[in-house]
Amino acid sequence: MRGYRYLPDVVTLEFDPDLCVGCGRCFDVCPHQVFVIKENKAWMVDRDACMECGACARNCPVKAITVDAGVGCATGLIGEWLNEIKPRRKGCS
């Protein structure tokens, strides 16, 4: 989902490149391509694309990434999707 934006400069995502070991997990799990891998390290290239799902932080083995998952756009989008998708039951209108 390249090009996605929520609000500029409000995301809680923080990244410490000095702690990064270059495993690439953040790159692999980020649905919005916030990170790239260059020279055996991760680099945050699109911070405002973060939807604060927390996948990168949960998968970082050295805790180089922190984010307050559940406070941002991901929570809003998921809640909206769940409210729009109603189970279809026989006999229900």
Contact map, one row per residue, 1 for C-alpha under 8 A:
111100000000000000000000000000111000000000000000000000000000000000000000000000000000000000000
111100000000000000000000000000011000000000000000100000000000000000000000000000000000000000000
111110000000000000000000000000000000000000000000100000000000000000000000000000000000000000000
111111000000000000000000000000010000000000000000100000000000000000000000000000000000000000000
001111110000000000000000000000000000000000000001110000000000000000000000000000000000000000000
000111110000000000000000000000000000000000000001101000000000000000000000100000000000000000000
000011111110000000000000000000000000000000000001000000000000000000000000000000000000000000000
000011111110000000000000000000000000000000000001000000000000000000000000000000000000000000000
000000111110000000000000000000000000000000000001000000000000000000000000000000000000000000000
000000111111000000000000000000000000000000000001000000000000000000000000000000000000000000000
000000111111100000000000000000000000000000000011011100000000000000000001000000000000000000000
000000000111110000000000000000000000000000000000000100000000000001110000000000000000000000000
000000000011111000000000000000000000000000000010010100000000000011110000000000000000000000000
000000000001111100000000000000000000000000000000000000000000000011100000000000000000000000000
000000000000111110000000000000000000000000010000000000000000000111000000000000000000000000000
000000000000011111110000000000000000000000000000000000000000000110000000000000000000000000000
000000000000001111110000000000000000000011100000000000000000000100000000000000000000000000000
000000000000000111110000000000000000000000000000000000000000000100000000000000000000000000000
000000000000000111111000000000000000000000000000000000000000011100000000000000000000000000000
000000000000000111111110000000000000000011000000000000000000010100000000000000000000000000000
000000000000000000111110000000000000000110000000000000000000010000000000000000000000000000000
000000000000000000011111000000000000100111000000000000000000000000000000000000000000000000000
000000000000000000011111100000000000000111000000000000000000000000000000000000000000000000000
000000000000000000000111111100000000100011000000000000000000000000000000000000000000000000000
000000000000000000000011111110000000000000000000000000010011000000000000000000000000000000000
000000000000000000000001111111000010000001000000000000111011000000000000000000000000000000000
000000000000000000000001111111001111100001000000000000010000000000000000000000000000000000000
000000000000000000000001111111000000000000000000000000000000000000000000000000000000000000000
000000000000000000000000111111100000000000000000000000110010000000000000000000000000000000000
000000000000000000000000011111111110000000000000000000110000000000000000000000000000000000000
100000000000000000000000000011111000000000000000000000000000000000000000000000000000000000000
110100000000000000000000000001111100000000000000111000000000000000000000000000000000000000000
110000000000000000000000001001111111000000000100100000000000000000000000000000000000000000000
000000000000000000000000001001011111000000011110110000000000000000000000000000000000000000000
000000000000000000000000011001001111100001111100000000000000000000000000000000000000000000000
000000000000000000000000001000001111110001111000000000000000000000000000000000000000000000000
000000000000000000000101001000000011111111100000000000000000000000000000000000000000000000000
000000000000000000000000000000000001111111100000000000000000000000000000000000000000000000000
000000000000000000000000000000000000111110000000000000000000000000000000000000000000000000000
000000000000000000001110000000000000111111000000000000000000000000000000000000000000000000000
000000000000000010011111000000000000111111100000000000000000000000000000000000000000000000000
000000000000000010010111011000000011110111110000000000000000000000000000000000000000000000000
000000000000000010000000000000000011110011111000000000000000000000000000000000000000000000000
000000000000001000000000000000000111000001111110000000000000000000000000000000000000000000000
000000000000000000000000000000000111000000111110000000000000000000000000000000000000000000000
000000000000000000000000000000001110000000011111110000000000000000000000000000000000000000000
000000000010100000000000000000000100000000011111110000000000000000000000000000000000000000000
000011111110000000000000000000000000000000000111110000000000000000000000000000000000000000000
011111000000000000000000000000011100000000000111111000000000000000000000000000000000000000000
000010000010100000000000000000010100000000000111111110000000000000000000000000000000000000000
000001000010000000000000000000010000000000000000111110000000000000000001110000000000000000000
000000000011100000000000000000000000000000000000011111000000000000111111110000000000000000000
000000000000000000000000000000000000000000000000011111100000000000001101011000000000000000000
000000000000000000000000000000000000000000000000000111111100000001111100000000000000000000000
000000000000000000000000010011000000000000000000000011111110000000000000000000000000000000000
000000000000000000000000111011000000000000000000000001111111000010000000000000000000000000000
000000000000000000000000010000000000000000000000000001111111001111100000000000000000000000000
000000000000000000000000000000000000000000000000000001111111000000000000000000000000000000000
000000000000000000000000110010000000000000000000000000111111100000000000000000000000000000000
000000000000000000000000110000000000000000000000000000011111111110000000000000000000000000000
000000000000000000000000000000000000000000000000000000000011111100000000000000000000000000000
000000000000000000111000000000000000000000000000000000000001111100000000000000000000000000000
000000000000000000100000000000000000000000000000000000001001111111000000000000000000000000000
000000000000001111110000000000000000000000000000000000001001111111000000000000000000000000000
000000000000111100000000000000000000000000000000000000011001001111100000000000000000000000000
000000000001111000000000000000000000000000000000000001001000001111110000000000000000000000000
000000000001110000000000000000000000000000000000000101001000000011111000000000000000000000000
000000000001100000000000000000000000000000000000000101000000000001111110000000000000000000000
000000000000000000000000000000000000000000000000000111000000000000111111000000000000000000000
000000000000000000000000000000000000000000000000000111000000000000011111011000000000000000000
000000000000000000000000000000000000000000000000000100000000000000011111111000000000000000000
000000000010000000000000000000000000000000000000001110000000000000001111111100000000000000000
000001000000000000000000000000000000000000000000001100000000000000000011111110000000000000000
000000000000000000000000000000000000000000000000001110000000000000000111111111000000000000000
000000000000000000000000000000000000000000000000000010000000000000000111111111100000000000000
000000000000000000000000000000000000000000000000000000000000000000000001111111110000000000000
000000000000000000000000000000000000000000000000000000000000000000000000111111111000000000000
000000000000000000000000000000000000000000000000000000000000000000000000011111111100000000000
000000000000000000000000000000000000000000000000000000000000000000000000001111111110000000000
000000000000000000000000000000000000000000000000000000000000000000000000000111111111000000000
000000000000000000000000000000000000000000000000000000000000000000000000000011111111100000000
000000000000000000000000000000000000000000000000000000000000000000000000000001111111110000000
000000000000000000000000000000000000000000000000000000000000000000000000000000111111110000000
000000000000000000000000000000000000000000000000000000000000000000000000000000011111110000000
000000000000000000000000000000000000000000000000000000000000000000000000000000001111111000000
000000000000000000000000000000000000000000000000000000000000000000000000000000000111111100000
000000000000000000000000000000000000000000000000000000000000000000000000000000000000111110000
000000000000000000000000000000000000000000000000000000000000000000000000000000000000011111010
000000000000000000000000000000000000000000000000000000000000000000000000000000000000001111110
000000000000000000000000000000000000000000000000000000000000000000000000000000000000000111110
000000000000000000000000000000000000000000000000000000000000000000000000000000000000000011111
000000000000000000000000000000000000000000000000000000000000000000000000000000000000000111111
000000000000000000000000000000000000000000000000000000000000000000000000000000000000000000111
